[in-house]
Amino acid sequence: RRPFCCIKARASGVLKANMDSGDFVVDASRVRWVIDGMDRYGYAFHEEQDMAIWDYSQDSDKWRVFKHNNFIYNRLTIDDQFQVTQVGKVGACVMKQYSADDFPYTTIDLTGAYKGQADRIHRMIAMPEKACPAGNG
């Protein structure tokens, strides 16, 4: 089997979204090498704590929950700041995908998710066939 990669490019202000643009997973040789995360506590737990978990504004309680913000997993964090909430706007988008057998990759534009923190941010994920031992991909 071939290695598998997946990368997220979406706005943080849509239903059940998190500040997770640019987050990715990698599966190869039947092993998940990079994870997106696990949810130990569901939404009900946070609602019971009187947190405004369904508020997607920039200063929402939702972003104080570690699993919902960009300080966790393999998400980018610039100067200890949250990604910018993009309610009704594009936070990230796919720029280019290339699916050739020798070097498949995807590049995403994260500039909107980090507005005011950097002039431009592009993130690429690739899983070349050579990254896995022959027959184990």
FILOGU-190203 format. One record per residue (C-alpha): residue number from 1; y, x, z; residue in one letter. Coordinates in pm, 1 decimal, m for minus. Each point is the difference from the previous one (the first is absolute). Layout:
// FILOGU-190203
<NUM,<Y,X,Z>,"A">
...
// end
This chain:
// FILOGU-190203
<1,<0.0,0.0,0.0>,"R">
<2,<354.1,106.1,m73.6>,"R">
<3,<253.4,71.6,275.1>,"P">
<4,<237.5,m286.4,75.9>,"F">
<5,<367.2,4.2,97.4>,"C">
<6,<240.1,m281.5,66.5>,"C">
<7,<374.5,22.3,75.2>,"I">
<8,<240.5,m276.1,110.2>,"K">
<9,<331.3,m73.2,m168.8>,"A">
<10,<162.3,m318.2,131.5>,"R">
<11,<291.9,m136.6,196.5>,"A">
<12,<m25.7,m21.2,379.4>,"S">
<13,<171.4,m339.3,19.1>,"G">
<14,<m279.4,m214.8,m145.6>,"V">
<15,<m250.5,m209.4,193.9>,"L">
<16,<m227.4,215.3,219.2>,"K">
<17,<138.7,321.8,m150.2>,"A">
<18,<62.9,311.4,204.9>,"N">
<19,<215.0,307.9,m44.5>,"M">
<20,<m288.1,153.9,m191.1>,"D">
<21,<127.9,79.9,m346.9>,"S">
<22,<m156.5,325.5,m109.8>,"G">
<23,<m302.0,m44.0,227.7>,"D">
<24,<m331.4,86.7,m163.9>,"F">
<25,<m377.3,16.8,45.4>,"V">
<26,<m251.2,243.1,m149.2>,"V">
<27,<m374.9,m60.3,m32.8>,"D">
<28,<m226.6,271.7,m136.9>,"A">
<29,<m367.6,83.8,38.4>,"S">
<30,<m48.3,m333.7,177.8>,"R">
<31,<242.2,107.9,275.1>,"V">
<32,<346.7,m138.9,75.5>,"R">
<33,<200.6,321.0,36.7>,"W">
<34,<341.3,m158.3,49.2>,"V">
<35,<45.3,m336.2,172.2>,"I">
<36,<266.4,m267.3,m20.5>,"D">
<37,<m50.5,m116.1,356.0>,"G">
<38,<m171.1,m241.1,227.4>,"M">
<39,<137.7,m295.9,188.6>,"D">
<40,<m104.7,13.0,364.1>,"R">
<41,<237.4,m278.8,99.2>,"Y">
<42,<61.2,m299.4,m223.4>,"G">
<43,<321.9,m188.9,m56.6>,"Y">
<44,<m82.8,m243.4,281.7>,"A">
<45,<9.0,282.4,255.6>,"F">
<46,<354.6,96.6,m102.9>,"H">
<47,<113.7,m362.2,m8.1>,"E">
<48,<m126.1,m38.6,358.2>,"E">
<49,<227.8,294.0,91.0>,"Q">
<50,<295.5,m209.1,m130.1>,"D">
<51,<54.1,239.6,m288.5>,"M">
<52,<163.7,m128.7,m318.7>,"A">
<53,<m294.1,123.9,m205.0>,"I">
<54,<90.0,m215.1,m303.1>,"W">
<55,<359.4,125.4,m21.6>,"D">
<56,<36.8,251.1,m283.8>,"Y">
<57,<359.0,109.0,66.4>,"S">
<58,<65.4,371.4,49.2>,"Q">
<59,<35.6,m28.9,380.5>,"D">
<60,<m298.6,m233.3,49.1>,"S">
<61,<m251.2,30.5,284.3>,"D">
<62,<m264.5,22.6,m272.9>,"K">
<63,<92.2,360.6,m78.9>,"W">
<64,<m34.8,108.3,365.6>,"R">
<65,<m374.4,m67.7,m35.4>,"V">
<66,<m138.8,339.2,m101.3>,"F">
<67,<m245.4,m129.1,m261.2>,"K">
<68,<275.9,m187.0,m186.3>,"H">
<69,<244.5,287.6,m45.9>,"N">
<70,<m6.5,323.1,m199.9>,"N">
<71,<m62.6,231.5,297.6>,"F">
<72,<m376.4,m46.0,m31.1>,"I">
<73,<m285.7,97.6,m232.4>,"Y">
<74,<113.7,195.5,m306.6>,"N">
<75,<337.7,m163.9,m58.3>,"R">
<76,<313.1,206.0,m51.4>,"L">
<77,<257.4,16.9,279.6>,"T">
<78,<339.4,162.3,m48.4>,"I">
<79,<200.0,110.5,306.0>,"D">
<80,<m194.0,m239.2,227.6>,"D">
<81,<135.4,m305.0,m187.2>,"Q">
<82,<m175.4,m319.3,m105.4>,"F">
<83,<m43.7,m87.9,m365.0>,"Q">
<84,<273.8,m236.3,m114.3>,"V">
<85,<m96.5,m366.1,12.4>,"T">
<86,<20.2,m140.6,m350.6>,"Q">
<87,<11.3,m377.6,50.6>,"V">
<88,<2.9,m149.5,m349.0>,"G">
<89,<36.9,342.4,m164.6>,"K">
<90,<m227.4,267.4,m135.3>,"V">
<91,<m83.2,262.4,261.3>,"G">
<92,<m225.6,202.7,m224.4>,"A">
<93,<m147.9,m27.3,m346.8>,"C">
<94,<m260.1,166.1,m216.5>,"V">
<95,<164.1,247.4,m237.0>,"M">
<96,<m298.1,133.1,m190.3>,"K">
<97,<m376.4,m28.7,m3.9>,"Q">
<98,<m232.6,226.3,m188.8>,"Y">
<99,<m370.5,m70.6,m0.6>,"S">
<100,<m148.0,283.4,m203.8>,"A">
<101,<m340.0,113.4,117.8>,"D">
<102,<109.6,353.9,87.3>,"D">
<103,<304.9,m74.8,218.7>,"F">
<104,<79.2,m364.6,80.2>,"P">
<105,<322.0,m51.5,196.6>,"Y">
<106,<265.6,m251.7,99.3>,"T">
<107,<364.5,78.2,74.5>,"T">
<108,<216.8,m243.9,194.2>,"I">
<109,<373.9,m11.9,59.8>,"D">
<110,<74.6,m42.4,372.4>,"L">
<111,<377.4,41.5,m30.2>,"T">
<112,<74.4,m362.9,98.3>,"G">
<113,<m216.1,26.6,312.3>,"A">
<114,<204.6,298.9,118.7>,"Y">
<115,<347.1,m105.9,m119.3>,"K">
<116,<266.7,211.6,170.7>,"G">
<117,<m259.0,254.8,118.2>,"Q">
<118,<m57.2,183.5,m329.0>,"A">
<119,<139.1,m13.4,m352.0>,"D">
<120,<m343.6,m40.8,m156.7>,"R">
<121,<m359.3,m6.3,123.3>,"I">
<122,<m303.8,m2.0,m226.7>,"H">
<123,<m354.5,21.3,131.8>,"R">
<124,<m308.3,74.0,m204.9>,"M">
<125,<m365.1,m37.7,83.6>,"I">
<126,<m272.1,151.0,m215.6>,"A">
<127,<m373.1,38.2,24.1>,"M">
<128,<m120.9,251.4,m257.5>,"P">
<129,<m370.6,m8.1,m75.9>,"E">
<130,<m20.0,366.3,104.9>,"K">
<131,<97.2,m97.5,355.0>,"A">
<132,<m355.4,m119.9,66.1>,"C">
<133,<m321.7,193.6,m35.7>,"P">
<134,<m189.7,m82.4,m319.3>,"A">
<135,<m189.2,m325.4,31.7>,"G">
<136,<153.1,m88.7,338.3>,"N">
<137,<332.6,m151.3,m109.9>,"G">
// end
